[in-house]
Amino acid sequence: MRARWRQRGDNADMLELLDHPVSTRSSRPPAPLPVDFTHFAHATTARLRRSAFQLCHDWHLAQDLTQTTLAKLFLSWERAVDSDNLTAYAQKVLLRVYLDHRRRRSSGETVPGDLREPAYSVSPELRITLLDAIAQLPGRDRAIVMLRYFADHSVEQVADELGVPATVVKSQTRRSLIKLRHMLIGDRPALFTG
């Protein structure tokens, strides 16, 4: 092959590269994290982790989803910074990471150990019952319920984050609430007192 290159005589630089291979390792240290990203990550990590937990009902998986979300945000930071609402953009990335995880079906893994859920003013048993019922909903229905009622997003915001029409959000919310009512029929008095 080198003989052909020499015969043609038009790529002397290429011959030099072939004779002296370039090292693939860079001698420069990696570039430092942008200050804006670091500040944003510190400010929103706890909120993203809580949102992830509300979606997946597993603190360990919530931590993984949060880290994946932050990694994706870092890789597309220049585009993310241009968005109107950076927190909403991060929540949208988190939701997509969660839905991708559900599609991969690797979410069947269980992690032994104690869940250390934060203290709540409502009965912890009632909260666990409610979260267990929500966990039985399909992935997108669960995401809609969590975004509408736990994250307090409007129908339009949820539709935008999921990339579906607002009518789909409304109809799936209605169907999910009906399913939850049937699942929680025995707990209705406790849910609606106080």
N, C-alpha and C positions, 0 to 999 in steps of 0.2 A: 504494500500500500504506500509505503514511503517513497518507493521508486516512482510510482505514478505521480505523487505530489511533486517530486523533484523534476520529473519530465515536464509537467505542466508549468512549473515555475511561478505560478501566480499566487501561492499562499505560503510564503516563507514564514509568516507568523505562526501558522498552524503547525509547521514542522517544528518550530521552536517549542511550542506547547507540548508536542508529542515527545520531544527529547527531554523536557524538564516538566514533569507533572506538577501541577499546582496542588498544594495541600488544601484539603477540604475544611480543615479547622481554621477558624479565624483567630488571629492573635489578639484581637481587640476584645475587651470585656463586653458582656451584653449591655445593651442600652438600659439605663435606669427607667423604672416605671414613671409614666407621666404623673406629675403631682396631682392634677385634676382627677385622674382615675383613682389614685391612692386615697385621696380625700373622700371621693364618692363611695369607694368600696368600704372604707371604715364607717361611713355614716349610714350605709344601707344594708350591711350584711345581716344584722339582727332581724331587720324587717323582712328581708328576702327569705331568711331561714324560717321565720314564723309563717310566711305565706306558703313556703314549700311544705311545711309540716301540715298545714291545713289541707293541702292538696293530697299528700301521700300518707299521712297519719303514721309517720315513722321518722323519729328524730335523726337517725343515722342516714337514711335516704335523703332527708331534707338537707342535711349538711352536704351530701354529695351533689344534689341538685343545685344548691347555692354556689358551690365551688365551680361547677360546670358553667353556670350562668355567668359568674364573674369572669371566667376564662373567655367565654364567647364575647362578653362585653369588651374585654381588654383587646381582643383581636379586631373588633370592629369599632374601637373607641372613637375614631375620627368621625364616623357616620353617626354614632350614638349621640355624641355631643351636639350635633346639629338638630336633634329632635326637639320638639316643643317642650316635652315633659320627660326628663331623663329617668325619673323614678318609674313612670308608666312604661317607658321603653324597657327598663330592666325587668319589670313585672311581666311584660309580654315575652321577653326572652326566657324568663323562668318558666312561664306556662308552656312555651314551645319545647323547652328541655324536658319538662314533666311529660308532655304528651308523647314526645319521641321515646322516652324511657318506657312508657306504657306500651307503645307499639312494639318495642323490641322484646317484650315479654320476659325481660330479665328481672321484672319486679316481683316474681314469685319467691324470691329469697327472703328468708326470715333471719333476723338477728336476735340472738338471745340476749337477755339483759333487762334492766329496769328502764322504763321510760321516765324521764324526769321532766314532767310537764309543769309549766309555771302554775302558780296558785291562781285560782279564779274565785270571784265573789259568788258565783253560782255553784250549786252542789257539784263536786267533781264527778260523782257517779252519774249524774244527769248529763253532764257534758260528755263523758265517755260514751254513754248510751247514744247521744245525738251524733257524735263523731263516728261511731260504729255504723249507725244507720246510713250516714252520708257515704261512708267507705264502701257500702254495697251498691252504690249507684255506678253506672258506667263512667269511664274517664271524663268524657266531655261534659256529661251532666253534672258530675261532681265539680268540675272546674267552674261551670256556670254558677252553681249554688254557692261555692266558696267565694267567687268573685263578687256576686251580687250581694250576699248577706254577711259574709265575714270581712271582705275587703271593702264593702260598701261602694261598689262601682255601679254606675248607671247602666241601663240596658245597652245604650250606644257604646259606652266604653268597653263592655264585655264583648259586644259584637265586633268591635274594632280589634280587640286583643286576640280573639279567636279566629278572625277572618271569615265570619259568617254574617248573614243578614240579621237585623234586629228582630225580625219575626221568628227566626229560628231560636234566638235566645229566649224570647217570650214564651214560645210554645214548649221548649224543653224545660224552662223554669217551672211552668205550670205542671207539666207531667212529673217532674222530679219532686215537686212539693206534694203531689197526690201520692206518689210512691212512699215518700217519707211519712205522710200521715198514716198510711196503712201499716208501715213498719213500726211506728211509734204509738199505735192505738192504745196500748196498755199504759204508756207513760204520759198521756195527754194531761191528766190532772196536775202532775208535777211540772210539766213544761209550761203550763199557762197560769200558774199561780205566782203570786209575788208581784 
